[in-house]
Amino acid sequence: MEIFPISLKLQQQRCLIVGGGHIAYRKASLLVKAGAIVDVIAPEIEPELRQLIYKSMGQYIQAVFSESILATRYRLVIAATDQPEVNKAVFEQCEQRNILVNSVDDIPHCRFMVPAIIDRSPLVVSVASNGASPVLSRQLRTQIETIVPHGMGKLAEFSGLWRKQVKEKISNPDERRIFWENLYASPLKEQVFNDNLDVANDLIQQALTEWTAPKGEVYLVGAGPGDPELLTLKALRLMQQADVVIYDRLVSAPILELCRRDAEKIYVGKARSNHSVPQEGINALLVEYAQKGKRVCRLKGGDPFIFGRGGEEIQELVEASVTFQVVPGITAASGCSAYAGIPLTHRDYAQSVRFLTGHLKEGSPELPWNELVYENQTLVLYMGLVGLERICEQLIAHGQRPSMPVALISKGTTPEQKVLVGTLADIAAKVSEHHIVAPTLTIIGEVVSLREQLQWL
């Protein structure tokens, strides 16, 4: 994040605009709407701008910019001239005095940016691109405008009237947040939108009277293989409302960013020979936080019920009488294969698909080799990179042809995705040469030969 977004309270604060043309008028309009007192310094000024500044109780100084004007205590300054050297001078003088300054369309000479604004006062949403793409920000603003009802401003104002009373009744901030979330999901919102404030007041009073501390709950959420756009809507909703997020190493950074910002985040990732928290410890954490009344999101890469030990975790929750939900995710087999352009089944090549774990137990893979040697079947191995050489040897030893195509998909669906194609006979030797690293999915079958034709990413 290159910029820190803030919301400034400018009511009755004196601000300065350097420039008297149309751009200056646009910026002055926003400042006046926010309640600021706006001064303008410029050799000439448009009539509409003059009227606007007088409306704000500001003044027009008919002069070129000079540093002496900054002797007045301005909260912020906007340079809006068509002369780059003037805008630069304004920036430099303001920087020396620690005054917030913006030079319109001149990123190097800005201490703050003016975002695209969705105004549902007192609710205000802003979209900024650090000055890199104002047009994109405006397009996003247009999209957000269509999904934020105008009544949201009324709801924000209504909530403000009740905020003190709710705080006195519910002192715990986590519980108070849950109260408001539940309220906004109730019929109260529509009553406020429709100006039925007597009904809305009765509803919130009833909710306060009946309020009891919520019980904890665990959300077992599949985060998918890495691309955040593969998350389900339910997964995203629960990630946003969880108080605690317990996540593993296969959860990508962009997905973790989508969790509620102030949620407590606990890493329990497990890698080969390096378990930051053993499985028993993870189970205990889920129970502990839920019994404290927390909403816990157990965020797991892929799907929690496919080699994710999700079943073990909810068994522990059942024994502890903890309420839980399970949200399936796109498993690596389907996500990574699709992004690699390899269909797992195909009428001409594979009529079945089999998911296997490539983990070795005591140095030896325990797989039903005879069942796996079948020409028209696709094998998908999770966590099979370490034992890849032995797996290939065993399949060949049990009758599979050495020329059977194999694909390794490393960090599938992410920007770092890498796909390596070979055969049972040579794929293991290619791993180090091509720097294939975990997490890696292995696909064995004739469907791999379709990648050259079907790859799209």
Helices and strands as residue ranges (DSSP letters): E 14-18, H 22-33, E 37-42, H 47-55, E 60-62, G 67-71, E 76-79, H 84-96, E 100-103, G 107-109, E 116-120, E 123-127, H 134-147, H 152-169, H 173-184, H 188-193, H 197-209, E 217-222, G 228-230, H 233-241, E 244-247, H 253-256, E 264-267, E 270-271, E 274-275, H 279-291, E 295-300, H 310-319, E 323-327, H 332-340, E 352-357, H 369-372, E 377-382, H 388-397, E 405-410, E 418-423, H 427-433, E 440-444, G 446-450, H 451-454
